[in-house]
Amino acid sequence: MSELERVLFVDDDPAIRDLIDVALSTVGGLSARGFESGEEAVSAAQAFGPQLLLLDVMMPDMDGPMTMAALKSLEGLEDAPAVFLTAKVHGKEVERLLGLGAVRVLPKPFDPMTLADDLRMIWSETESGRAE
């Protein structure tokens, strides 16, 4: 089973993007690339080769589900697990997002000290599921 190394994340809020970057890169030791829009992420994703996608749900133009679909349509990213970050973590919304293909829905606000470890745990769960 491979280790999680590269995470692509998308959030339209610059303060949250900065916090995610610190949480994943500085605290978590991961290679992370952040984008403010789904369009930006889609255009740069293949060159970065992310192993996991971390997406805000509510964004202008391309929302999180649209961004996930576009990223997963790219060659090499079809199997990248997608995790959504949202303030709306009530049951129906979580069910909807999981039904669209996300492997997990994490609440905002998140703990920047544990975000990278949370993603590593999700990664190991999805990888072990694939290996069986």
N, CA, C and O of each residue as an XYZ file, in Angstrom:
528
protein
N       0.844     -1.179      0.000
C       0.000      0.000      0.000
C       0.888      1.241      0.000
O       1.849      1.334      0.763
N       0.548      2.196     -0.873
C       1.375      3.395     -0.980
C       0.993      4.416      0.095
O      -0.128      4.423      0.604
N       1.952      5.266      0.418
C       1.730      6.343      1.384
C       1.082      7.523      0.671
O       1.328      7.745     -0.515
N       0.264      8.273      1.383
C      -0.304      9.497      0.841
C       0.780     10.570      0.835
O       1.390     10.860      1.864
N       1.009     11.154     -0.339
C       2.027     12.202     -0.466
C       1.487     13.489     -1.069
O       1.869     14.579     -0.641
N       0.577     13.377     -2.086
C       0.141     14.556     -2.837
C      -1.375     14.762     -2.733
O      -2.169     13.889     -3.083
N      -1.742     15.944     -2.241
C      -3.152     16.303     -2.088
C      -3.435     17.576     -2.868
O      -2.732     18.576     -2.725
N      -4.467     17.527     -3.689
C      -4.952     18.719     -4.379
C      -6.174     19.197     -3.607
O      -7.056     18.401     -3.284
N      -6.232     20.505     -3.307
C      -7.398     21.033     -2.604
C      -7.920     22.282     -3.284
O      -7.166     23.052     -3.880
N      -9.227     22.465     -3.182
C      -9.886     23.605     -3.806
C     -10.814     24.254     -2.787
O     -11.670     23.590     -2.202
N     -10.636     25.558     -2.579
C     -11.529     26.331     -1.733
C     -11.486     27.769     -2.217
O     -10.404     28.313     -2.434
N     -12.638     28.390     -2.388
C     -12.681     29.752     -2.917
C     -12.324     30.810     -1.878
O     -12.110     31.968     -2.234
N     -12.255     30.437     -0.600
C     -11.918     31.378      0.471
C     -10.403     31.369      0.688
O      -9.844     30.349      1.091
N      -9.724     32.514      0.420
C      -8.259     32.536      0.541
C      -7.757     32.211      1.950
O      -6.710     31.580      2.088
N      -8.473     32.624      2.994
C      -8.031     32.340      4.364
C      -8.096     30.835      4.639
O      -7.195     30.277      5.265
N      -9.148     30.192      4.178
C      -9.267     28.738      4.381
C      -8.226     28.009      3.539
O      -7.638     27.027      3.991
N      -7.998     28.485      2.319
C      -6.962     27.879      1.468
C      -5.606     27.941      2.153
O      -4.861     26.961      2.154
N      -5.282     29.100      2.740
C      -4.004     29.245      3.448
C      -3.938     28.294      4.640
O      -2.899     27.685      4.893
N      -5.046     28.166      5.372
C      -5.085     27.287      6.538
C      -4.905     25.824      6.116
O      -4.175     25.074      6.763
N      -5.570     25.425      5.034
C      -5.421     24.051      4.538
C      -3.979     23.812      4.113
O      -3.416     22.753      4.389
N      -3.379     24.789      3.445
C      -1.995     24.641      2.986
C      -1.054     24.427      4.165
O      -0.202     23.539      4.126
N      -1.204     25.237      5.215
C      -0.365     25.087      6.415
C      -0.636     23.736      7.070
O       0.295     23.041      7.478
N      -1.923     23.363      7.171
C      -2.295     22.106      7.829
C      -1.702     20.904      7.101
O      -1.238     19.960      7.739
N      -1.713     20.933      5.778
C      -1.224     19.786      5.021
C       0.284     19.825      4.802
O       0.963     18.812      4.973
N       0.808     20.982      4.427
C       2.240     21.077      4.094
C       3.128     21.212      5.321
O       4.010     20.384      5.551
N       2.894     22.255      6.108
C       3.760     22.552      7.244
C       3.549     21.564      8.384
O       4.504     20.959      8.872
N       2.300     21.400      8.809
C       1.999     20.504      9.927
C       2.076     19.048      9.476
O       2.652     18.208     10.168
N       1.494     18.751      8.315
C       1.344     17.364      7.899
C       2.451     16.794      7.039
O       2.515     15.581      6.841
N       3.330     17.650      6.521
C       4.438     17.161      5.712
C       4.044     16.591      4.353
O       4.793     15.816      3.759
N       2.860     16.977      3.862
C       2.414     16.495      2.552
C       2.747     17.513      1.473
O       2.945     18.694      1.760
N       2.807     17.056      0.251
C       2.909     17.956     -0.886
C       1.476     18.325     -1.252
O       0.702     17.471     -1.684
N       1.125     19.594     -1.080
C      -0.252     20.031     -1.299
C      -0.278     21.207     -2.251
O       0.559     22.106     -2.171
N      -1.257     21.195     -3.161
C      -1.455     22.320     -4.078
C      -2.882     22.780     -3.963
O      -3.817     21.992     -4.108
N      -3.047     24.064     -3.699
C      -4.370     24.636     -3.524
C      -4.790     25.503     -4.684
O      -3.963     26.147     -5.331
N      -6.083     25.513     -4.942
C      -6.652     26.289     -6.033
C      -7.908     26.985     -5.544
O      -8.618     26.477     -4.676
N      -8.179     28.176     -6.122
C      -9.358     28.926     -5.683
C     -10.599     28.571     -6.474
O     -11.701     28.974     -6.101
N     -10.447     27.822     -7.564
C     -11.618     27.455     -8.355
C     -11.434     26.069     -8.956
O     -10.316     25.583     -9.125
N     -12.548     25.461     -9.268
C     -12.508     24.167     -9.918
C     -11.810     24.226    -11.266
O     -11.081     23.308    -11.643
N     -12.041     25.316    -11.988
C     -11.413     25.470    -13.306
C      -9.897     25.432    -13.196
O      -9.225     24.744    -13.966
N      -9.356     26.187    -12.221
C      -7.899     26.205    -12.014
C      -7.387     24.812    -11.668
O      -6.364     24.369    -12.190
N      -8.098     24.134    -10.794
C      -7.674     22.800    -10.358
C      -7.656     21.829    -11.526
O      -6.709     21.058    -11.681
N      -8.694     21.864    -12.343
C      -8.785     20.939    -13.484
C      -7.644     21.187    -14.465
O      -7.083     20.241    -15.019
N      -7.298     22.459    -14.680
C      -6.249     22.753    -15.665
C      -4.851     22.350    -15.177
O      -3.964     22.104    -15.995
N      -4.647     22.279    -13.865
C      -3.305     21.971    -13.330
C      -3.189     20.580    -12.720
O      -2.089     20.152    -12.369
N      -4.299     19.871    -12.589
C      -4.309     18.624    -11.813
C      -3.397     17.545    -12.379
O      -2.644     16.925    -11.629
N      -3.449     17.310    -13.673
C      -2.659     16.197    -14.219
C      -1.170     16.419    -14.043
O      -0.432     15.469    -13.782
N      -0.716     17.653    -14.179
C       0.706     17.936    -14.009
C       1.148     17.668    -12.574
O       2.287     17.260    -12.346
N       0.262     17.891    -11.604
C       0.582     17.680    -10.192
C       0.441     16.208     -9.806
O       1.206     15.713     -8.978
N      -0.512     15.514    -10.387
C      -0.707     14.094    -10.092
C      -1.150     13.806     -8.674
O      -0.514     13.008     -7.985
N      -2.245     14.444     -8.207
C      -2.673     14.219     -6.825
C      -3.152     12.794     -6.597
O      -3.683     12.142     -7.496
N      -2.952     12.333     -5.373
C      -3.457     11.020     -4.970
C      -4.833     11.146     -4.324
O      -5.622     10.201     -4.342
N      -5.116     12.319     -3.752
C      -6.373     12.543     -3.051
C      -6.850     13.949     -3.354
O      -6.041     14.866     -3.501
N      -8.162     14.123     -3.449
C      -8.778     15.415     -3.742
C      -9.543     15.887     -2.511
O     -10.327     15.128     -1.941
N      -9.322     17.130     -2.097
C     -10.016     17.733     -0.958
C     -10.739     18.961     -1.484
O     -10.107     19.937     -1.890
N     -12.077     18.911     -1.476
C     -12.860     19.920     -2.185
C     -13.892     20.590     -1.293
O     -14.618     19.931     -0.548
N     -13.942     21.915     -1.383
C     -15.028     22.674     -0.769
C     -16.295     22.338     -1.559
O     -16.222     22.070     -2.758
N     -17.429     22.350     -0.910
C     -18.678     22.028     -1.609
C     -19.240     23.250     -2.315
O     -19.527     23.202     -3.511
N     -19.400     24.354     -1.573
C     -20.037     25.544     -2.148
C     -18.990     26.520     -2.659
O     -18.258     27.145     -1.892
N     -18.942     26.629     -3.997
C     -18.040     27.567     -4.653
C     -18.772     28.161     -5.847
O     -19.664     27.521     -6.402
N     -18.408     29.375     -6.250
C     -19.050     29.951     -7.433
C     -18.613     29.205     -8.699
O     -17.590     28.522     -8.708
N     -19.389     29.346     -9.741
C     -19.128     28.708    -11.036
C     -19.158     27.186    -10.911
O     -20.228     26.585    -11.006
N     -18.012     26.560    -10.700
C     -17.959     25.102    -10.522
C     -17.994     24.790     -9.035
O     -17.050     25.111     -8.315
N     -19.076     24.166     -8.564
C     -19.119     23.785     -7.158
C     -18.284     22.525     -6.931
O     -17.696     21.985     -7.867
N     -18.238     22.065     -5.689
C     -17.418     20.902     -5.357
C     -17.776     19.649     -6.143
O     -16.885     19.006     -6.699
N     -19.067     19.280     -6.207
C     -19.429     18.086     -6.984
C     -19.064     18.195     -8.464
O     -18.611     17.219     -9.061
N     -19.258     19.374     -9.061
C     -18.872     19.554    -10.473
C     -17.358     19.435    -10.636
O     -16.871     18.838    -11.596
N     -16.623     20.012     -9.683
C     -15.163     19.951     -9.710
C     -14.692     18.503     -9.582
O     -13.794     18.069    -10.303
N     -15.307     17.757     -8.657
C     -14.938     16.350     -8.479
C     -15.162     15.577     -9.780
O     -14.298     14.809    -10.202
N     -16.308     15.774    -10.409
C     -16.615     15.053    -11.649
C     -15.606     15.397    -12.734
O     -15.148     14.514    -13.460
N     -15.257     16.679    -12.850
C     -14.303     17.103    -13.880
C     -12.916     16.532    -13.602
O     -12.239     16.078    -14.525
N     -12.484     16.550    -12.339
C     -11.163     16.018    -11.992
C     -11.106     14.512    -12.224
O     -10.112     14.002    -12.742
N     -12.167     13.795    -11.842
C     -12.173     12.343    -11.990
C     -12.321     11.907    -13.448
O     -12.126     10.734    -13.768
N     -12.663     12.845    -14.327
C     -12.739     12.511    -15.746
C     -11.368     12.601    -16.428
O     -11.212     12.198    -17.581
N     -10.377     13.135    -15.697
C      -9.028     13.269    -16.240
C      -8.279     11.944    -16.147
O      -8.422     11.200    -15.176
N      -7.485     11.665    -17.167
C      -6.704     10.428    -17.171
C      -5.746     10.411    -15.988
O      -5.026     11.379    -15.742
N      -5.747      9.305    -15.265
C      -4.879      9.151    -14.106
C      -5.524      9.563    -12.792
O      -4.997      9.248    -11.725
N      -6.658     10.265    -12.848
C      -7.310     10.712    -11.615
C      -8.643     10.012    -11.378
O      -9.359     10.349    -10.435
N      -8.975      9.056    -12.210
C     -10.270      8.379    -12.112
C     -10.480      7.752    -10.735
O     -11.598      7.750    -10.219
N      -9.427      7.228    -10.147
C      -9.536      6.512     -8.875
C      -9.112      7.342     -7.670
O      -9.086      6.829     -6.552
N      -8.780      8.611     -7.876
C      -8.359      9.450     -6.743
C      -9.548      9.651     -5.802
O     -10.590     10.150     -6.227
N      -9.408      9.268     -4.528
C     -10.513      9.478     -3.595
C     -10.779     10.969     -3.406
O      -9.853     11.777     -3.329
N     -12.061     11.314     -3.332
C     -12.455     12.709     -3.125
C     -13.084     12.858     -1.750
O     -13.934     12.066     -1.344
N     -12.642     13.899     -1.041
C     -13.161     14.225      0.282
C     -13.718     15.640      0.196
O     -13.054     16.547     -0.307
N     -14.939     15.823      0.689
C     -15.530     17.155      0.702
C     -15.385     17.788      2.071
O     -15.481     17.119      3.100
N     -15.150     19.107      2.063
C     -15.154     19.933      3.268
C     -16.388     20.817      3.192
O     -16.581     21.521      2.201
N     -17.225     20.794      4.220
C     -18.414     21.638      4.187
C     -18.884     21.985      5.587
O     -18.674     21.230      6.537
N     -19.521     23.139      5.697
C     -20.131     23.526      6.968
C     -21.480     22.827      7.133
O     -22.000     22.724      8.244
N     -22.042     22.348      6.020
C     -23.356     21.687      6.049
C     -23.164     20.187      6.165
O     -23.133     19.484      5.156
N     -23.037     19.692      7.387
C     -22.789     18.263      7.572
C     -24.018     17.536      8.097
O     -23.896     16.528      8.793
N     -25.211     18.049      7.764
C     -26.407     17.313      8.176
C     -26.582     16.092      7.276
O     -26.057     16.041      6.163
N     -27.325     15.119      7.778
C     -27.428     13.804      7.153
C     -27.738     13.781      5.674
O     -27.063     13.083      4.917
N     -28.750     14.531      5.238
C     -29.154     14.476      3.833
C     -28.045     14.983      2.912
O     -27.817     14.417      1.843
N     -27.364     16.037      3.321
C     -26.285     16.583      2.494
C     -25.102     15.619      2.430
O     -24.513     15.427      1.367
N     -24.759     15.022      3.555
C     -23.672     14.046      3.584
C     -24.028     12.857      2.685
O     -23.199     12.401      1.898
N     -25.250     12.363      2.804
C     -25.698     11.246      1.949
C     -25.591     11.614      0.479
O     -25.133     10.815     -0.338
N     -26.022     12.840      0.141
C     -25.974     13.288     -1.253
C     -24.542     13.293     -1.777
O     -24.279     12.810     -2.877
N     -23.619     13.839     -0.991
C     -22.223     13.948     -1.424
C     -21.575     12.569     -1.547
O     -20.827     12.312     -2.489
N     -21.866     11.687     -0.592
C     -21.326     10.329     -0.683
C     -21.919      9.607     -1.896
O     -21.237      8.827     -2.561
N     -23.182      9.873     -2.172
C     -23.834      9.282     -3.331
C     -23.234      9.731     -4.651
O     -23.313      9.023     -5.655
N     -22.635     10.911     -4.642
C     -21.985     11.428     -5.852
C     -20.596     10.827     -6.061
O     -19.990     11.013     -7.116
N     -20.087     10.099     -5.045
C     -18.791      9.449     -5.212
C     -17.707      9.871     -4.242
O     -16.584      9.372     -4.318
N     -18.020     10.779     -3.331
C     -17.023     11.152     -2.317
C     -16.818      9.976     -1.363
O     -17.743      9.203     -1.112
N     -15.602      9.848     -0.835
C     -15.341      8.781      0.140
C     -15.600      9.250      1.574
O     -15.796      8.424      2.466
N     -15.603     10.559      1.802
C     -15.820     11.092      3.142
C     -16.239     12.554      3.022
O     -15.913     13.234      2.049
N     -16.968     13.023      4.036
C     -17.338     14.431      4.150
C     -16.834     14.899      5.505
O     -17.232     14.367      6.541
N     -15.954     15.901      5.494
C     -15.385     16.439      6.729
C     -16.021     17.796      7.033
O     -16.317     18.562      6.116
N     -16.232     18.095      8.326
C     -16.880     19.355      8.687
C     -15.918     20.533      8.652
O     -14.722     20.396      8.911
N     -16.479     21.702      8.322
C     -15.817     22.978      8.538
C     -16.503     23.569      9.758
O     -17.728     23.488      9.850
N     -15.780     24.157     10.695
C     -14.322     24.262     10.679
C     -13.671     22.910     10.997
O     -14.241     22.063     11.685
N     -12.458     22.746     10.468
C     -11.685     21.526     10.703
C     -10.510     21.871     11.617
O     -10.184     23.043     11.804
N      -9.886     20.857     12.174
C      -8.730     21.061     13.054
C      -7.468     21.003     12.195
O      -7.113     19.936     11.694
N      -6.782     22.146     12.016
C      -5.584     22.150     11.167
C      -4.457     21.256     11.695
O      -3.576     20.849     10.937
N      -4.489     20.955     12.987
C      -3.435     20.106     13.555
C      -3.643     18.631     13.212
O      -2.695     17.846     13.256
N      -4.873     18.251     12.872
C      -5.150     16.835     12.595
C      -5.600     16.577     11.155
O      -5.796     15.420     10.783
N      -5.769     17.615     10.334
C      -6.306     17.423      8.983
C      -5.462     16.449      8.162
O      -6.015     15.555      7.521
N      -4.152     16.601      8.168
C      -3.298     15.707      7.378
C      -3.429     14.258      7.867
O      -3.489     13.331      7.059
N      -3.473     14.070      9.182
C      -3.632     12.718      9.718
C      -5.004     12.145      9.359
O      -5.128     10.957      9.063
N      -6.034     12.998      9.387
C      -7.367     12.548      8.984
C      -7.342     12.069      7.531
O      -7.909     11.025      7.209
N      -6.686     12.831      6.661
C      -6.613     12.443      5.250
C      -5.777     11.187      5.053
O      -6.094     10.359      4.199
N      -4.707     11.038      5.836
C      -3.912      9.806      5.757
C      -4.745      8.585      6.154
O      -4.637      7.523      5.542
N      -5.572      8.751      7.181
C      -6.423      7.650      7.611
C      -7.441      7.303      6.509
O      -7.653      6.130      6.203
N      -8.058      8.318      5.926
C      -9.013      8.099      4.836
C      -8.304      7.423      3.667
O      -8.844      6.497      3.060
N      -7.103      7.883      3.353
C      -6.313      7.300      2.254
C      -6.037      5.820      2.512
O      -6.213      4.988      1.622
N      -5.605      5.494      3.727
C      -5.280      4.094      4.009
C      -6.538      3.230      3.963
O      -6.480      2.075      3.542
N      -7.671      3.779      4.391
C      -8.935      3.024      4.306
C      -9.321      2.770      2.853
O      -9.731      1.662      2.506
N      -9.194      3.787      2.001
C      -9.606      3.607      0.598
C      -8.612      2.719     -0.131
O      -9.002      1.936     -0.997
N      -7.330      2.829      0.208
C      -6.323      1.990     -0.438
C      -6.483      0.524     -0.045
O      -6.355     -0.362     -0.890
N      -6.761      0.264      1.229
C      -6.929     -1.116      1.653
C      -8.204     -1.705      1.050
O      -8.271     -2.903      0.777
N      -9.207     -0.863      0.845
C     -10.421     -1.320      0.191
C     -10.185     -1.712     -1.252
O     -10.810     -2.644     -1.758
N      -9.295     -1.010     -1.910
C      -8.952     -1.303     -3.309
C      -8.115     -2.561     -3.423
O      -8.218     -3.303     -4.399
N      -7.286     -2.796     -2.417
C      -6.339     -3.927     -2.478
C      -7.043     -5.276     -2.318
O      -6.516     -6.312     -2.722
N      -8.236     -5.251     -1.726
C      -8.938     -6.519     -1.477
C      -9.566     -7.088     -2.722
O     -10.189     -8.149     -2.670
